[in-house]
């Protein structure tokens, strides 16, 4: 840890089509592209940010290079993105319109949040949540 302001942990998920995944998250939640490589053409990697939250999106080639170290045992996903929003229902409608699959419709939870679950076009699970009241 360097203590620099930009030195923070962030999730990276893998996508068959990095550009499509980045476009999805830009349109769905207002993420902005902070970095992409290469700068021109089809990106192999992009870092997108929404306020304080950042996500790395890497191509499947990177994931394949890691396979010997992390074999796929067919278990549950090792990643879930949770995004807070003002309106879970409206966010869910936008996600479905952008190609996400709804797994669990919006519902009020006993811990005072409204929550819904989706899968993005790359197969990554997304939890959308908002405080009740």
Secondary structure, 3 states (H helix, E strand, C coil): CCCCCCCCCCEEEEECCHHHHHHHHHHHHCCEEEEEECCCCCCCEEEEEECCEEEEEEEHHHHHHHCCCCCCCCCCCCCEEEEECCCHHHHHHHHHHCCCEEEEEEEEECCCEEEEEEECCCCCEEEEEEECC
